[in-house]
Amino acid sequence: MSAPEHPSVEKHTATLYTKWSAVFVFQAAVSVAAGAFVTHALADALDANALSWWHTGSQYLMYHALAGLIASSLFHYLPSLKTILRFFFVGNILFVGSLYIMSLTDFRILGVVTPLGGTCYLIAWFYLGWSLWRFKKP
């Protein structure tokens, strides 16, 4: 049996994951704003392919922002959570960011970055699943 954490360590940990929660809430808000922006301001300016990329980016940003938000509530149970949240965050930046930029520009070389973001998502999901599978109630 391990010694209980010092109250200041626990408070710091709770604050850290509250900040992670705020980051994912912000990303969810960006997803909503981006979806509204393309629908109302850019729908006529973008071709079908660019619109598809934008919508895919908005959907995946929302899915993984919510996943990060829900996962951050598990901080008391999963020591590996910080790594999992980082993979969700980096996945959002790489996957969604590359799709948004490609939608708005001719910078198609970023298409090689998109799968890296998807890989970050997969790592986060598998690591979260593995961590939950191995979880033992104290």
N, CA, C and O atoms as a GROMACS GRO file, in nm:
protein
  552
    1MET      N    1   0.084  -0.117   0.000
    1MET     CA    2   0.000   0.000   0.000
    1MET      C    3   0.088   0.124   0.000
    1MET      O    4   0.183   0.133   0.079
    2SER      N    5   0.059   0.218  -0.087
    2SER     CA    6   0.141   0.337  -0.096
    2SER      C    7   0.091   0.444   0.001
    2SER      O    8  -0.025   0.445   0.042
    3ALA      N    9   0.183   0.533   0.036
    3ALA     CA   10   0.148   0.642   0.126
    3ALA      C   11   0.055   0.740   0.055
    3ALA      O   12   0.067   0.760  -0.066
    4PRO      N   13  -0.037   0.800   0.128
    4PRO     CA   14  -0.126   0.898   0.065
    4PRO      C   15  -0.047   1.019   0.017
    4PRO      O   16   0.054   1.056   0.076
    5GLU      N   17  -0.096   1.079  -0.092
    5GLU     CA   18  -0.028   1.197  -0.144
    5GLU      C   19  -0.045   1.314  -0.049
    5GLU      O   20  -0.145   1.325   0.022
    6HIS      N   21   0.054   1.400  -0.050
    6HIS     CA   22   0.047   1.522   0.029
    6HIS      C   23  -0.065   1.609  -0.028
    6HIS      O   24  -0.082   1.614  -0.150
    7PRO      N   25  -0.142   1.677   0.057
    7PRO     CA   26  -0.255   1.758   0.008
    7PRO      C   27  -0.216   1.860  -0.099
    7PRO      O   28  -0.294   1.885  -0.191
    8SER      N   29  -0.096   1.920  -0.088
    8SER     CA   30  -0.057   2.019  -0.189
    8SER      C   31  -0.030   1.953  -0.324
    8SER      O   32  -0.054   2.014  -0.428
    9VAL      N   33   0.021   1.829  -0.323
    9VAL     CA   34   0.043   1.756  -0.448
    9VAL      C   35  -0.092   1.724  -0.512
    9VAL      O   36  -0.108   1.740  -0.633
   10GLU      N   37  -0.187   1.679  -0.431
   10GLU     CA   38  -0.319   1.648  -0.484
   10GLU      C   39  -0.386   1.774  -0.540
   10GLU      O   40  -0.450   1.769  -0.645
   11LYS      N   41  -0.371   1.886  -0.470
   11LYS     CA   42  -0.430   2.012  -0.518
   11LYS      C   43  -0.366   2.054  -0.651
   11LYS      O   44  -0.436   2.097  -0.742
   12HIS      N   45  -0.233   2.040  -0.660
   12HIS     CA   46  -0.164   2.073  -0.785
   12HIS      C   47  -0.213   1.985  -0.899
   12HIS      O   48  -0.236   2.032  -1.010
   13THR      N   49  -0.228   1.856  -0.871
   13THR     CA   50  -0.276   1.762  -0.973
   13THR      C   51  -0.417   1.798  -1.017
   13THR      O   52  -0.446   1.798  -1.137
   14ALA      N   53  -0.504   1.829  -0.923
   14ALA     CA   54  -0.641   1.868  -0.957
   14ALA      C   55  -0.641   1.995  -1.041
   14ALA      O   56  -0.718   2.005  -1.137
   15THR      N   57  -0.557   2.091  -1.007
   15THR     CA   58  -0.548   2.216  -1.084
   15THR      C   59  -0.499   2.188  -1.225
   15THR      O   60  -0.551   2.244  -1.321
   16LEU      N   61  -0.400   2.100  -1.238
   16LEU     CA   62  -0.347   2.066  -1.370
   16LEU      C   63  -0.457   2.008  -1.459
   16LEU      O   64  -0.469   2.048  -1.575
   17TYR      N   65  -0.535   1.917  -1.406
   17TYR     CA   66  -0.638   1.855  -1.488
   17TYR      C   67  -0.758   1.945  -1.509
   17TYR      O   68  -0.832   1.929  -1.606
   18THR      N   69  -0.780   2.041  -1.419
   18THR     CA   70  -0.881   2.143  -1.444
   18THR      C   71  -0.839   2.228  -1.563
   18THR      O   72  -0.922   2.266  -1.645
   19LYS      N   73  -0.710   2.257  -1.572
   19LYS     CA   74  -0.660   2.335  -1.687
   19LYS      C   75  -0.672   2.254  -1.816
   19LYS      O   76  -0.708   2.308  -1.920
   20TRP      N   77  -0.641   2.125  -1.809
   20TRP     CA   78  -0.660   2.040  -1.927
   20TRP      C   79  -0.807   2.041  -1.968
   20TRP      O   80  -0.838   2.048  -2.087
   21SER      N   81  -0.897   2.033  -1.872
   21SER     CA   82  -1.040   2.038  -1.902
   21SER      C   83  -1.075   2.168  -1.973
   21SER      O   84  -1.151   2.168  -2.070
   22ALA      N   85  -1.020   2.279  -1.925
   22ALA     CA   86  -1.046   2.409  -1.988
   22ALA      C   87  -0.994   2.411  -2.132
   22ALA      O   88  -1.060   2.467  -2.220
   23VAL      N   89  -0.879   2.351  -2.157
   23VAL     CA   90  -0.825   2.344  -2.293
   23VAL      C   91  -0.921   2.269  -2.384
   23VAL      O   92  -0.948   2.313  -2.496
   24PHE      N   93  -0.974   2.158  -2.338
   24PHE     CA   94  -1.064   2.079  -2.421
   24PHE      C   95  -1.200   2.146  -2.438
   24PHE      O   96  -1.263   2.132  -2.543
   25VAL      N   97  -1.246   2.219  -2.337
   25VAL     CA   98  -1.370   2.297  -2.353
   25VAL      C   99  -1.349   2.405  -2.459
   25VAL      O  100  -1.436   2.428  -2.542
   26PHE      N  101  -1.233   2.470  -2.456
   26PHE     CA  102  -1.201   2.571  -2.556
   26PHE      C  103  -1.199   2.509  -2.696
   26PHE      O  104  -1.251   2.567  -2.791
   27GLN      N  105  -1.139   2.391  -2.709
   27GLN     CA  106  -1.136   2.325  -2.840
   27GLN      C  107  -1.277   2.290  -2.887
   27GLN      O  108  -1.306   2.301  -3.006
   28ALA      N  109  -1.364   2.250  -2.798
   28ALA     CA  110  -1.503   2.223  -2.836
   28ALA      C  111  -1.570   2.350  -2.886
   28ALA      O  112  -1.644   2.347  -2.984
   29ALA      N  113  -1.545   2.462  -2.819
   29ALA     CA  114  -1.602   2.590  -2.863
   29ALA      C  115  -1.548   2.629  -3.000
   29ALA      O  116  -1.623   2.680  -3.084
   30VAL      N  117  -1.420   2.604  -3.025
   30VAL     CA  118  -1.362   2.632  -3.156
   30VAL      C  119  -1.430   2.547  -3.262
   30VAL      O  120  -1.454   2.594  -3.374
   31SER      N  121  -1.460   2.423  -3.230
   31SER     CA  122  -1.529   2.335  -3.324
   31SER      C  123  -1.664   2.392  -3.365
   31SER      O  124  -1.698   2.394  -3.483
   32VAL      N  125  -1.740   2.439  -3.267
   32VAL     CA  126  -1.872   2.498  -3.296
   32VAL      C  127  -1.856   2.624  -3.379
   32VAL      O  128  -1.927   2.643  -3.478
   33ALA      N  129  -1.763   2.711  -3.339
   33ALA     CA  130  -1.741   2.836  -3.412
   33ALA      C  131  -1.694   2.810  -3.555
   33ALA      O  132  -1.738   2.877  -3.648
   34ALA      N  133  -1.606   2.713  -3.571
   34ALA     CA  134  -1.555   2.681  -3.705
   34ALA      C  135  -1.665   2.626  -3.794
   34ALA      O  136  -1.673   2.660  -3.912
   35GLY      N  137  -1.750   2.543  -3.738
   35GLY     CA  138  -1.863   2.490  -3.816
   35GLY      C  139  -1.957   2.600  -3.859
   35GLY      O  140  -2.003   2.602  -3.973
   36ALA      N  141  -1.988   2.692  -3.769
   36ALA     CA  142  -2.076   2.804  -3.802
   36ALA      C  143  -2.010   2.897  -3.904
   36ALA      O  144  -2.076   2.946  -3.995
   37PHE      N  145  -1.881   2.921  -3.888
   37PHE     CA  146  -1.808   3.010  -3.977
   37PHE      C  147  -1.811   2.960  -4.121
   37PHE      O  148  -1.841   3.036  -4.213
   38VAL      N  149  -1.782   2.833  -4.140
   38VAL     CA  150  -1.780   2.782  -4.277
   38VAL      C  151  -1.921   2.777  -4.335
   38VAL      O  152  -1.939   2.802  -4.455
   39THR      N  153  -2.019   2.747  -4.254
   39THR     CA  154  -2.157   2.740  -4.303
   39THR      C  155  -2.209   2.877  -4.345
   39THR      O  156  -2.276   2.889  -4.448
   40HIS      N  157  -2.178   2.978  -4.268
   40HIS     CA  158  -2.235   3.110  -4.294
   40HIS      C  159  -2.145   3.202  -4.376
   40HIS      O  160  -2.195   3.288  -4.448
   41ALA      N  161  -2.014   3.185  -4.367
   41ALA     CA  162  -1.925   3.280  -4.433
   41ALA      C  163  -1.849   3.222  -4.552
   41ALA      O  164  -1.814   3.295  -4.644
   42LEU      N  165  -1.825   3.093  -4.552
   42LEU     CA  166  -1.738   3.036  -4.655
   42LEU      C  167  -1.803   2.932  -4.744
   42LEU      O  168  -1.738   2.881  -4.836
   43ALA      N  169  -1.926   2.899  -4.721
   43ALA     CA  170  -1.990   2.790  -4.796
   43ALA      C  171  -1.982   2.811  -4.946
   43ALA      O  172  -1.960   2.715  -5.020
   44ASP      N  173  -1.998   2.933  -4.993
   44ASP     CA  174  -1.993   2.960  -5.137
   44ASP      C  175  -1.850   2.977  -5.188
   44ASP      O  176  -1.827   2.967  -5.309
   45ALA      N  177  -1.755   3.002  -5.100
   45ALA     CA  178  -1.618   3.028  -5.141
   45ALA      C  179  -1.533   2.901  -5.152
   45ALA      O  180  -1.430   2.902  -5.219
   46LEU      N  181  -1.575   2.794  -5.088
   46LEU     CA  182  -1.495   2.671  -5.088
   46LEU      C  183  -1.557   2.567  -5.180
   46LEU      O  184  -1.679   2.558  -5.194
   47ASP      N  185  -1.469   2.488  -5.242
   47ASP     CA  186  -1.520   2.379  -5.326
   47ASP      C  187  -1.566   2.263  -5.236
   47ASP      O  188  -1.546   2.266  -5.115
   48ALA      N  189  -1.628   2.164  -5.296
   48ALA     CA  190  -1.686   2.053  -5.220
   48ALA      C  191  -1.580   1.978  -5.140
   48ALA      O  192  -1.605   1.936  -5.027
   49ASN      N  193  -1.461   1.962  -5.198
   49ASN     CA  194  -1.354   1.892  -5.128
   49ASN      C  195  -1.310   1.969  -5.003
   49ASN      O  196  -1.294   1.911  -4.896
   50ALA      N  197  -1.291   2.100  -5.019
   50ALA     CA  198  -1.249   2.183  -4.906
   50ALA      C  199  -1.357   2.185  -4.797
   50ALA      O  200  -1.325   2.179  -4.678
   51LEU      N  201  -1.483   2.192  -4.837
   51LEU     CA  202  -1.592   2.188  -4.738
   51LEU      C  203  -1.594   2.056  -4.662
   51LEU      O  204  -1.617   2.052  -4.542
   52SER      N  205  -1.568   1.948  -4.734
   52SER     CA  206  -1.565   1.816  -4.671
   52SER      C  207  -1.452   1.809  -4.568
   52SER      O  208  -1.471   1.759  -4.457
   53TRP      N  209  -1.333   1.860  -4.605
   53TRP     CA  210  -1.221   1.862  -4.510
   53TRP      C  211  -1.257   1.944  -4.387
   53TRP      O  212  -1.230   1.902  -4.274
   54TRP      N  213  -1.318   2.060  -4.409
   54TRP     CA  214  -1.352   2.149  -4.298
   54TRP      C  215  -1.451   2.080  -4.203
   54TRP      O  216  -1.434   2.082  -4.081
   55HIS      N  217  -1.554   2.019  -4.261
   55HIS     CA  218  -1.654   1.952  -4.177
   55HIS      C  219  -1.594   1.834  -4.102
   55HIS      O  220  -1.625   1.812  -3.984
   56THR      N  221  -1.509   1.758  -4.168
   56THR     CA  222  -1.441   1.647  -4.101
   56THR      C  223  -1.357   1.699  -3.985
   56THR      O  224  -1.359   1.642  -3.876
   57GLY      N  225  -1.283   1.806  -4.009
   57GLY     CA  226  -1.202   1.866  -3.902
   57GLY      C  227  -1.287   1.910  -3.785
   57GLY      O  228  -1.251   1.885  -3.669
   58SER      N  229  -1.398   1.975  -3.814
   58SER     CA  230  -1.486   2.023  -3.706
   58SER      C  231  -1.544   1.907  -3.625
   58SER      O  232  -1.551   1.914  -3.502
   59GLN      N  233  -1.584   1.802  -3.694
   59GLN     CA  234  -1.639   1.685  -3.624
   59GLN      C  235  -1.534   1.619  -3.536
   59GLN      O  236  -1.559   1.590  -3.419
   60TYR      N  237  -1.415   1.595  -3.592
   60TYR     CA  238  -1.311   1.529  -3.515
   60TYR      C  239  -1.264   1.615  -3.399
   60TYR      O  240  -1.229   1.563  -3.293
   61LEU      N  241  -1.260   1.747  -3.419
   61LEU     CA  242  -1.223   1.835  -3.309
   61LEU      C  243  -1.323   1.822  -3.195
   61LEU      O  244  -1.284   1.813  -3.078
   62MET      N  245  -1.451   1.820  -3.226
   62MET     CA  246  -1.552   1.807  -3.121
   62MET      C  247  -1.543   1.671  -3.053
   62MET      O  248  -1.546   1.662  -2.930
   63TYR      N  249  -1.532   1.564  -3.133
   63TYR     CA  250  -1.524   1.429  -3.074
   63TYR      C  251  -1.409   1.419  -2.974
   63TYR      O  252  -1.424   1.369  -2.863
   64HIS      N  253  -1.293   1.468  -3.017
   64HIS     CA  254  -1.174   1.449  -2.935
   64HIS      C  255  -1.161   1.555  -2.826
   64HIS      O  256  -1.093   1.531  -2.726
   65ALA      N  257  -1.224   1.669  -2.843
   65ALA     CA  258  -1.232   1.765  -2.732
   65ALA      C  259  -1.318   1.706  -2.620
   65ALA      O  260  -1.283   1.715  -2.503
   66LEU      N  261  -1.430   1.646  -2.658
   66LEU     CA  262  -1.516   1.582  -2.557
   66LEU      C  263  -1.446   1.462  -2.493
   66LEU      O  264  -1.458   1.440  -2.372
   67ALA      N  265  -1.375   1.385  -2.574
   67ALA     CA  266  -1.300   1.271  -2.519
   67ALA      C  267  -1.196   1.319  -2.418
   67ALA      O  268  -1.182   1.261  -2.310
   68GLY      N  269  -1.123   1.425  -2.453
   68GLY     CA  270  -1.024   1.480  -2.360
   68GLY      C  271  -1.088   1.533  -2.234
   68GLY      O  272  -1.034   1.516  -2.124
   69LEU      N  273  -1.202   1.598  -2.249
   69LEU     CA  274  -1.273   1.652  -2.133
   69LEU      C  275  -1.319   1.540  -2.040
   69LEU      O  276  -1.301   1.548  -1.918
   70ILE      N  277  -1.377   1.437  -2.097
   70ILE     CA  278  -1.422   1.324  -2.015
   70ILE      C  279  -1.303   1.252  -1.953
   70ILE      O  280  -1.305   1.217  -1.834
   71ALA      N  281  -1.200   1.229  -2.033
   71ALA     CA  282  -1.082   1.159  -1.981
   71ALA      C  283  -1.015   1.238  -1.868
   71ALA      O  284  -0.965   1.178  -1.773
   72SER      N  285  -1.015   1.371  -1.878
   72SER     CA  286  -0.949   1.449  -1.773
   72SER      C  287  -1.018   1.434  -1.638
   72SER      O  288  -0.957   1.462  -1.534
   73SER      N  289  -1.141   1.389  -1.638
   73SER     CA  290  -1.211   1.366  -1.510
   73SER      C  291  -1.162   1.238  -1.440
   73SER      O  292  -1.199   1.212  -1.326
   74LEU      N  293  -1.080   1.160  -1.507
   74LEU     CA  294  -1.029   1.034  -1.450
   74LEU      C  295  -0.893   1.051  -1.383
   74LEU      O  296  -0.827   0.951  -1.352
   75PHE      N  297  -0.850   1.176  -1.359
   75PHE     CA  298  -0.714   1.199  -1.313
   75PHE      C  299  -0.681   1.130  -1.181
   75PHE      O  300  -0.564   1.101  -1.155
   76HIS      N  301  -0.779   1.105  -1.097
   76HIS     CA  302  -0.752   1.037  -0.969
   76HIS      C  303  -0.720   0.889  -0.989
   76HIS      O  304  -0.661   0.826  -0.901
   77TYR      N  305  -0.757   0.834  -1.103
   77TYR     CA  306  -0.748   0.689  -1.122
   77TYR      C  307  -0.638   0.643  -1.217
   77TYR      O  308  -0.590   0.531  -1.206
   78LEU      N  309  -0.599   0.729  -1.310
   78LEU     CA  310  -0.505   0.686  -1.414
   78LEU      C  311  -0.377   0.768  -1.412
   78LEU      O  312  -0.378   0.885  -1.450
   79PRO      N  313  -0.267   0.708  -1.368
   79PRO     CA  314  -0.141   0.782  -1.367
   79PRO      C  315  -0.092   0.819  -1.507
   79PRO      O  316  -0.015   0.913  -1.523
   80SER      N  317  -0.137   0.747  -1.608
   80SER     CA  318  -0.093   0.772  -1.745
   80SER      C  319  -0.176   0.880  -1.814
   80SER      O  320  -0.158   0.904  -1.934
   81LEU      N  321  -0.265   0.943  -1.742
   81LEU     CA  322  -0.361   1.034  -1.805
   81LEU      C  323  -0.296   1.154  -1.872
   81LEU      O  324  -0.341   1.197  -1.978
   82LYS      N  325  -0.191   1.208  -1.814
   82LYS     CA  326  -0.128   1.326  -1.873
   82LYS      C  327  -0.080   1.295  -2.015
   82LYS      O  328  -0.096   1.377  -2.106
   83THR      N  329  -0.022   1.179  -2.035
   83THR     CA  330   0.024   1.139  -2.168
   83THR      C  331  -0.094   1.121  -2.263
   83THR      O  332  -0.087   1.163  -2.378
   84ILE      N  333  -0.200   1.061  -2.216
   84ILE     CA  334  -0.320   1.040  -2.298
   84ILE      C  335  -0.376   1.174  -2.343
   84ILE      O  336  -0.409   1.191  -2.460
   85LEU      N  337  -0.388   1.269  -2.250
   85LEU     CA  338  -0.442   1.401  -2.284
   85LEU      C  339  -0.353   1.474  -2.384
   85LEU      O  340  -0.403   1.543  -2.473
   86ARG      N  341  -0.224   1.459  -2.370
   86ARG     CA  342  -0.132   1.522  -2.465
   86ARG      C  343  -0.152   1.466  -2.606
   86ARG      O  344  -0.149   1.540  -2.704
   87PHE      N  345  -0.172   1.335  -2.615
   87PHE     CA  346  -0.196   1.277  -2.748
   87PHE      C  347  -0.327   1.325  -2.808
   87PHE      O  348  -0.332   1.353  -2.928
   88PHE      N  349  -0.433   1.336  -2.729
   88PHE     CA  350  -0.558   1.393  -2.781
   88PHE      C  351  -0.535   1.537  -2.828
   88PHE      O  352  -0.582   1.575  -2.936
   89PHE      N  353  -0.464   1.616  -2.749
   89PHE     CA  354  -0.440   1.757  -2.782
   89PHE      C  355  -0.358   1.770  -2.910
   89PHE      O  356  -0.395   1.844  -3.001
   90VAL      N  357  -0.247   1.698  -2.917
   90VAL     CA  358  -0.162   1.705  -3.036
   90VAL      C  359  -0.236   1.651  -3.158
   90VAL      O  360  -0.221   1.704  -3.268
   91GLY      N  361  -0.315   1.546  -3.140
   91GLY     CA  362  -0.397   1.496  -3.250
   91GLY      C  363  -0.490   1.603  -3.302
   91GLY      O  364  -0.505   1.618  -3.424
   92ASN      N  365  -0.553   1.678  -3.212
   92ASN     CA  366  -0.642   1.786  -3.256
   92ASN      C  367  -0.565   1.892  -3.334
   92ASN      O  368  -0.613   1.939  -3.438
   93ILE      N  369  -0.448   1.930  -3.287
   93ILE     CA  370  -0.370   2.033  -3.356
   93ILE      C  371  -0.328   1.984  -3.495
   93ILE      O  372  -0.348   2.055  -3.594
   94LEU      N  373  -0.271   1.865  -3.503
   94LEU     CA  374  -0.218   1.815  -3.631
   94LEU      C  375  -0.330   1.777  -3.728
   94LEU      O  376  -0.329   1.821  -3.843
   95PHE      N  377  -0.424   1.697  -3.683
   95PHE     CA  378  -0.529   1.648  -3.772
   95PHE      C  379  -0.620   1.761  -3.817
   95PHE      O  380  -0.635   1.786  -3.936
   96VAL      N  381  -0.678   1.829  -3.721
   96VAL     CA  382  -0.775   1.934  -3.753
   96VAL      C  383  -0.705   2.056  -3.814
   96VAL      O  384  -0.754   2.113  -3.911
   97GLY      N  385  -0.593   2.093  -3.757
   97GLY     CA  386  -0.520   2.209  -3.810
   97GLY      C  387  -0.483   2.191  -3.956
   97GLY      O  388  -0.499   2.283  -4.036
   98SER      N  389  -0.434   2.073  -3.992
   98SER     CA  390  -0.396   2.049  -4.131
   98SER      C  391  -0.518   2.052  -4.222
   98SER      O  392  -0.511   2.106  -4.333
   99LEU      N  393  -0.630   1.996  -4.178
   99LEU     CA  394  -0.752   2.000  -4.261
   99LEU      C  395  -0.802   2.142  -4.278
   99LEU      O  396  -0.842   2.180  -4.389
  100TYR      N  397  -0.802   2.221  -4.172
  100TYR     CA  398  -0.848   2.360  -4.182
  100TYR      C  399  -0.758   2.440  -4.277
  100TYR      O  400  -0.808   2.515  -4.362
  101ILE      N  401  -0.628   2.426  -4.262
  101ILE     CA  402  -0.536   2.501  -4.348
  101ILE      C  403  -0.550   2.458  -4.493
  101ILE      O  404  -0.551   2.543  -4.583
  102MET      N  405  -0.561   2.328  -4.517
  102MET     CA  406  -0.578   2.281  -4.656
  102MET      C  407  -0.711   2.328  -4.714
  102MET      O  408  -0.720   2.352  -4.835
  103SER      N  409  -0.813   2.342  -4.632
  103SER     CA  410  -0.943   2.390  -4.680
  103SER      C  411  -0.935   2.534  -4.728
  103SER      O  412  -1.002   2.571  -4.824
  104LEU      N  413  -0.854   2.613  -4.662
  104LEU     CA  414  -0.849   2.756  -4.690
  104LEU      C  415  -0.738   2.798  -4.786
  104LEU      O  416  -0.740   2.909  -4.838
  105THR      N  417  -0.642   2.710  -4.809
  105THR     CA  418  -0.526   2.745  -4.893
  105THR      C  419  -0.500   2.634  -4.995
  105THR      O  420  -0.570   2.532  -4.998
  106ASP      N  421  -0.400   2.656  -5.078
  106ASP     CA  422  -0.354   2.554  -5.172
  106ASP      C  423  -0.235   2.477  -5.116
  106ASP      O  424  -0.164   2.410  -5.190
  107PHE      N  425  -0.213   2.485  -4.988
  107PHE     CA  426  -0.099   2.423  -4.922
  107PHE      C  427  -0.131   2.276  -4.894
  107PHE      O  428  -0.149   2.237  -4.779
  108ARG      N  429  -0.136   2.196  -5.000
  108ARG     CA  430  -0.180   2.056  -4.989
  108ARG      C  431  -0.074   1.963  -4.929
  108ARG      O  432  -0.105   1.850  -4.892
  109ILE      N  433   0.049   2.010  -4.920
  109ILE     CA  434   0.155   1.927  -4.863
  109ILE      C  435   0.123   1.890  -4.717
  109ILE      O  436   0.175   1.793  -4.664
  110LEU      N  437   0.036   1.969  -4.654
  110LEU     CA  438  -0.003   1.938  -4.517
  110LEU      C  439  -0.084   1.809  -4.508
  110LEU      O  440  -0.109   1.759  -4.398
  111GLY      N  441  -0.123   1.756  -4.621
  111GLY     CA  442  -0.192   1.627  -4.622
  111GLY      C  443  -0.109   1.516  -4.559
  111GLY      O  444  -0.164   1.416  -4.513
  112VAL      N  445   0.023   1.534  -4.556
  112VAL     CA  446   0.109   1.434  -4.491
  112VAL      C  447   0.104   1.446  -4.339
  112VAL      O  448   0.141   1.352  -4.268
  113VAL      N  449   0.059   1.561  -4.288
  113VAL     CA  450   0.050   1.582  -4.144
  113VAL      C  451  -0.078   1.522  -4.087
  113VAL      O  452  -0.081   1.476  -3.972
  114THR      N  453  -0.183   1.522  -4.167
  114THR     CA  454  -0.314   1.475  -4.120
  114THR      C  455  -0.307   1.334  -4.060
  114THR      O  456  -0.361   1.313  -3.951
  115PRO      N  457  -0.243   1.237  -4.126
  115PRO     CA  458  -0.236   1.103  -4.066
  115PRO      C  459  -0.156   1.098  -3.936
  115PRO      O  460  -0.179   1.012  -3.852
  116LEU      N  461  -0.062   1.191  -3.919
  116LEU     CA  462   0.011   1.196  -3.792
  116LEU      C  463  -0.084   1.233  -3.678
  116LEU      O  464  -0.075   1.179  -3.568
  117GLY      N  465  -0.174   1.327  -3.706
  117GLY     CA  466  -0.276   1.361  -3.606
  117GLY      C  467  -0.367   1.244  -3.578
  117GLY      O  468  -0.403   1.218  -3.463
  118GLY      N  469  -0.406   1.172  -3.684
  118GLY     CA  470  -0.489   1.052  -3.666
  118GLY      C  471  -0.418   0.946  -3.584
  118GLY      O  472  -0.480   0.876  -3.504
  119THR      N  473  -0.288   0.934  -3.605
  119THR     CA  474  -0.208   0.839  -3.527
  119THR      C  475  -0.206   0.879  -3.380
  119THR      O  476  -0.214   0.794  -3.291
  120CYS      N  477  -0.195   1.009  -3.353
  120CYS     CA  478  -0.202   1.057  -3.214
  120CYS      C  479  -0.336   1.021  -3.151
  120CYS      O  480  -0.342   0.978  -3.036
  121TYR      N  481  -0.444   1.037  -3.227
  121TYR     CA  482  -0.576   0.998  -3.177
  121TYR      C  483  -0.577   0.849  -3.140
  121TYR      O  484  -0.621   0.812  -3.031
  122LEU      N  485  -0.528   0.766  -3.231
  122LEU     CA  486  -0.529   0.622  -3.206
  122LEU      C  487  -0.446   0.585  -3.084
  122LEU      O  488  -0.487   0.502  -3.003
  123ILE      N  489  -0.329   0.647  -3.071
  123ILE     CA  490  -0.245   0.620  -2.954
  123ILE      C  491  -0.320   0.658  -2.827
  123ILE      O  492  -0.320   0.583  -2.729
  124ALA      N  493  -0.384   0.775  -2.828
  124ALA     CA  494  -0.459   0.819  -2.710
  124ALA      C  495  -0.570   0.720  -2.676
  124ALA      O  496  -0.585   0.681  -2.560
  125TRP      N  497  -0.647   0.681  -2.777
  125TRP     CA  498  -0.758   0.588  -2.752
  125TRP      C  499  -0.709   0.453  -2.700
  125TRP      O  500  -0.763   0.400  -2.604
  126PHE      N  501  -0.605   0.397  -2.766
  126PHE     CA  502  -0.554   0.266  -2.722
  126PHE      C  503  -0.490   0.274  -2.584
  126PHE      O  504  -0.507   0.184  -2.502
  127TYR      N  505  -0.416   0.382  -2.559
  127TYR     CA  506  -0.352   0.398  -2.428
  127TYR      C  507  -0.458   0.417  -2.319
  127TYR      O  508  -0.444   0.364  -2.209
  128LEU      N  509  -0.564   0.491  -2.349
  128LEU     CA  510  -0.674   0.508  -2.254
  128LEU      C  511  -0.742   0.373  -2.227
  128LEU      O  512  -0.767   0.337  -2.112
  129GLY      N  513  -0.770   0.300  -2.334
  129GLY     CA  514  -0.831   0.167  -2.317
  129GLY      C  515  -0.743   0.074  -2.237
  129GLY      O  516  -0.792   0.003  -2.148
  130TRP      N  517  -0.614   0.072  -2.268
  130TRP     CA  518  -0.520  -0.014  -2.197
  130TRP      C  519  -0.513   0.026  -2.049
  130TRP      O  520  -0.512  -0.060  -1.961
  131SER      N  521  -0.509   0.156  -2.023
  131SER     CA  522  -0.501   0.204  -1.885
  131SER      C  523  -0.627   0.167  -1.807
  131SER      O  524  -0.618   0.128  -1.691
  132LEU      N  525  -0.742   0.178  -1.870
  132LEU     CA  526  -0.866   0.140  -1.803
  132LEU      C  527  -0.873  -0.011  -1.781
  132LEU      O  528  -0.920  -0.057  -1.677
  133TRP      N  529  -0.825  -0.087  -1.879
  133TRP     CA  530  -0.825  -0.233  -1.868
  133TRP      C  531  -0.740  -0.278  -1.749
  133TRP      O  532  -0.777  -0.369  -1.675
  134ARG      N  533  -0.627  -0.212  -1.732
  134ARG     CA  534  -0.533  -0.250  -1.626
  134ARG      C  535  -0.566  -0.186  -1.491
  134ARG      O  536  -0.502  -0.218  -1.391
  135PHE      N  537  -0.663  -0.098  -1.487
  135PHE     CA  538  -0.697  -0.027  -1.363
  135PHE      C  539  -0.742  -0.125  -1.256
  135PHE      O  540  -0.824  -0.213  -1.280
  136LYS      N  541  -0.686  -0.107  -1.139
  136LYS     CA  542  -0.727  -0.186  -1.023
  136LYS      C  543  -0.772  -0.089  -0.916
  136LYS      O  544  -0.699   0.002  -0.878
  137LYS      N  545  -0.891  -0.111  -0.868
  137LYS     CA  546  -0.945  -0.023  -0.764
  137LYS      C  547  -0.860  -0.035  -0.638
  137LYS      O  548  -0.831  -0.146  -0.593
  138PRO      N  549  -0.819   0.080  -0.581
  138PRO     CA  550  -0.733   0.074  -0.460
  138PRO      C  551  -0.807   0.020  -0.340
  138PRO      O  552  -0.750   0.008  -0.232
   0.00000   0.00000   0.00000
